Amino acid sequence: MPTRWVDDLVLGVRLSVGGGRTSWARLALTAVAIGLGVAVLLLAASIGPAREAKSLRVRDATPETAISSDLLARQVTVTWRGRVITGTEFAGQGTPPPGVARLPGPGEVLVSPELLDLMGDDSLRARFPERVVGVIGDVGLPRPKSLLFYAGLPESLRADARPVGGFGGAGVPATLLPAYRVLTIAAIGALLVPLGIFTLVATRLGASGRGRRLAAIRLVGATRAQARWIAGGGTLAGSVLGLLVGVALFFAARPLTRFIEVEGVGFFPTDLVPDPLVATLIAVGVPVTAVAASLAASRRLEVGPLGLDPTAEVPARRPWWRFALLGVGAALLVTISWVGTYSEALADPVVATGLALGVALVLAGTGAVLPWLVGVVARRFDPDRIAVMLALRGLRSDVGTPRVLAGVAVVLAGSLALQVLLGVAARITETTVPRDAPDRWVLGMSDHTPVRSLEEAVSLVGGVRRVSEVRSARTGSGFEVVSSDCVEIAERLGVSDCVPGAAYRTGVGLPDAGTRTTLDGKPWTVPPYRDLGGRVRGWGALTVATGTDPLLASLPPVRLVVRGSPEPAFGDRLLAATGRVDRAVEPDVAVEAGQVELFTSLRGGVIGGSVLLTLLAMIGLVAAAVDQAWEQRRPVAVLAANGVPRRVLVGARWWQSTIPAAAALALAVPVGLVTAWLIVPADRFHVDWADLATTVGAAAAVVLTASLTTLPALRTVTHPTTLRTE
């Protein structure tokens, strides 16, 4: 009958649920393993909605520019000990932003909860001398640990502010640049592939116990097809229970997200709501995948009325499709790298997506090749040592351990490739301004910063040795002129012949001396200059020493260069003094803030996902090893009873975990490095060997820990009482 398979599924579910303590233990182990995978999938399905919710809050708190308004606003960024604090200063009357009841007045500040906690440090409190009159609510914060403030704008700085008609502007777009799309898709491939492997392995726990049950069912007259559907029903019960466990784990762990933030990435618990479509796919896909895997595995087993056929050979793993994934991915990376340069590839969204697809295919191929590689090692080698021989014989029929370690190999290869890619991308985003010496501070100013007041405040800071003004303007011919005193020029350009009025060519596009042009809209003549040969980073095409040109002297300073004590406390005192004049005066940074946030977000996601999946891999290894030890308890007990030393059996179990782990490491390291080498130019390819050793060592430690945790189970199954039914 057409519905007979449904009855067989239901029978399989009933047998799984009502089969006694052994069935319950097997069902619980499968449910917990699948539940962990489902919880991670639900978390991944919540990232998109969480980012949208965060973007909505950012948009709702973004000031809308108006032509005229009674409310003026100026956005400010403050850096403190490597942390970025953003805020807005208001003047006038108007509607307050989300999360606050009123606008701050002069001498008042409203802060986020995290910033309020940090203000216990005197150096940070000095940067905000105003009176704290409130705390910003969750609705006005991008994330729980946001560093955000709203303050009153001093009357002297109103010229820097702009009219604001309300809140709810465009904000910062949430879309990633092509360069980050490559890294993001590669990270997704590195994280989701091992998760899928882990879930499939979880559905196969207790396979031999199910085989004996199916043999009993065949003995009472069930056909092979019925036996397969009944086996699928047992797997269905575990997967459905695992779904419930996963949902419970997800909602139980969700409140903890308020207190967890990795590399600046965090969300409110209410943000983590799985996408309905993806959640539906998870709810349907996990049981369907589990049943399909069970049916496919049952087809490869010859289940007769007397049990599993012991003479049935384990089918050879076909290598062609496994290496095809690696080959297609590598060919795609080589083709893209050959056709265009690295920068051109990252600038084109289509090509960038192709690069990311190539990386994902290579990672998927890595996970597919490892089981085949372990099978080749197990079949080709025939050692003399009994422990190693037993381990290799066990690996010939062991499908769980290589599959779980395939997930470890994918995570390891992906993390190594991403380490190189993130390092290269971070170096690409460096601006032309070099990092300054510990005793040199370059303070950027706006057009309306009161320079004289600022210089007076800086001069009163203890430890200041010298303050130099830097002026800059672009001529009518299009090149930039930078002017400062000889002390600053000598230190910056490395010259010893600087006198007032001396000029140096420090860039490109400079006309001959004597050429007439305009500077700041006024007639100006290019002075005689000395060619330094090559561009000096961070300076214009022409550098002129102050002292003889009144037009250059009339330009407003754009930066102050302060020489002082190299102690960190000096920087705190200096910025506290400048903040009392204008909080917008900040040291020049060496990396663009928006790109830093993207990199830290991606790096945090990769780190968090890798740690979680590494833990899942360890759980999977332990579950597969314990399950295998339990299923093979009688043969192992027979060996122990016949005089095989327990250390030999322990060594066999050790080698059965170590051999595939060594194969996983030997495969993942070159694949990860070669993948990165195929993407980045040879002159930018750089491997941090310390990070590589740390990553590989962590993966090896996971396997070692998993192997050690299975020893108590092996000690139990080798006890003579295991033979009480033989």
Order of alpha helices (4+ residues) and beta strands (2+ residues): alpha-alpha-beta-beta-beta-beta-alpha-alpha-beta-beta-beta-alpha-alpha-alpha-alpha-beta-beta-alpha-alpha-alpha-alpha-alpha-beta-alpha-beta-beta-alpha-beta-beta-beta-beta-beta-alpha-beta-alpha-beta-alpha-alpha-alpha-alpha-alpha
